[in-house]
C-alpha cells in the first residue's frame, strides 16, 4: 500500500512482483490523484479516505504523479516472475 500523506507518496518507490495489485490511500485532507506518466493507469480525484488500486500485469518501471499537485511523484517497480525467483 502507498499512503498519500503530507503532499507525498509514501513510500516514494515500491517494488512488487508481477500480477500484484497496488493500492493508494489518501490520508491528506485535500483531494489527490494517481496518474501514470505513460497513462497506463489514472485515478479519479481521491478525497480523504478514498483509495485507488491497479494490478500490474507487466514487468517494468512505472513513474506516476498527482495531476493536481505535479511535484508529488512516485515509482512502482514491477519484477518479472523469473527476476523475482533469482
C-alpha positions as CSV (number, residue, x, y, z in Angstrom):
1,X,0.0,0.0,0.0
2,X,1.1,3.5,-0.8
3,X,-0.2,6.3,1.5
4,X,-0.8,9.8,0.2
5,X,0.1,12.0,3.1
6,X,1.6,15.5,3.7
7,X,1.6,16.1,-0.1
8,X,3.8,13.0,-0.7
9,X,3.5,9.3,-1.7
10,X,4.9,7.0,1.0
11,X,6.9,5.0,0.2
12,X,8.0,7.1,-2.8
13,X,9.2,3.9,-4.5
14,X,7.8,0.4,-4.2
15,X,9.0,-2.9,-5.7
16,X,6.4,-5.6,-6.3
17,X,6.1,-8.9,-8.2
18,X,4.2,-9.1,-11.5
19,X,0.4,-9.5,-11.1
20,X,0.4,-7.6,-7.8
21,X,-2.3,-5.1,-7.0
22,X,-1.1,-1.8,-5.5
23,X,-3.5,0.4,-3.5
24,X,-3.0,4.1,-2.9
25,X,-4.9,5.5,0.1
26,X,-5.4,9.3,0.5
27,X,-4.7,10.3,4.1
28,X,-4.5,14.0,3.3
29,X,-7.4,16.3,3.9
30,X,-7.5,17.5,0.3
31,X,-8.0,15.6,-3.0
32,X,-5.2,13.9,-4.9
33,X,-4.9,11.8,-8.0
34,X,-2.6,8.9,-9.0
35,X,-1.6,9.1,-12.7
36,X,1.0,7.1,-14.6
37,X,3.3,9.3,-16.7
38,X,2.6,6.9,-19.6
39,X,-1.2,6.9,-18.9
40,X,-1.2,3.2,-18.1
41,X,-3.4,4.0,-15.1
42,X,-5.3,7.0,-13.8
43,X,-7.4,7.5,-10.7
44,X,-10.3,9.9,-10.2
45,X,-9.8,12.6,-7.6
46,X,-9.4,10.8,-4.3
47,X,-10.9,12.5,-1.3
48,X,-9.8,11.9,2.2
49,X,-10.1,8.1,2.9
50,X,-10.6,7.2,-0.7
51,X,-8.4,4.6,-2.3
52,X,-7.4,3.5,-5.9
53,X,-6.0,0.1,-6.9
54,X,-4.2,-1.1,-10.0
55,X,-2.9,-4.5,-10.9
56,X,0.5,-4.6,-12.6
57,X,0.5,-7.4,-15.2
58,X,3.7,-6.4,-17.0
59,X,7.2,-6.0,-15.6
60,X,8.7,-2.6,-15.8
61,X,9.2,0.7,-14.0
62,X,6.0,2.9,-13.7
63,X,6.5,6.5,-12.7
64,X,3.4,8.4,-11.5
65,X,2.3,11.7,-10.1
66,X,-0.6,13.7,-8.7
67,X,-2.2,15.7,-11.6
68,X,-3.4,18.2,-9.1
69,X,0.0,18.6,-7.4
70,X,2.6,17.6,-10.1
71,X,5.5,17.9,-7.6
72,X,4.2,14.8,-6.0
73,X,5.8,11.8,-7.7
74,X,6.4,8.1,-7.1
75,X,7.6,4.9,-8.7
76,X,6.4,1.3,-8.9
77,X,9.0,-1.2,-10.0
78,X,7.4,-4.5,-11.2
79,X,9.7,-7.5,-11.3
80,X,9.0,-10.4,-13.6
81,X,8.5,-13.9,-12.1
82,X,11.8,-15.1,-13.4
83,X,13.6,-12.0,-12.0
84,X,11.9,-12.4,-8.6
85,X,13.0,-16.0,-8.4
86,X,16.7,-15.2,-8.6
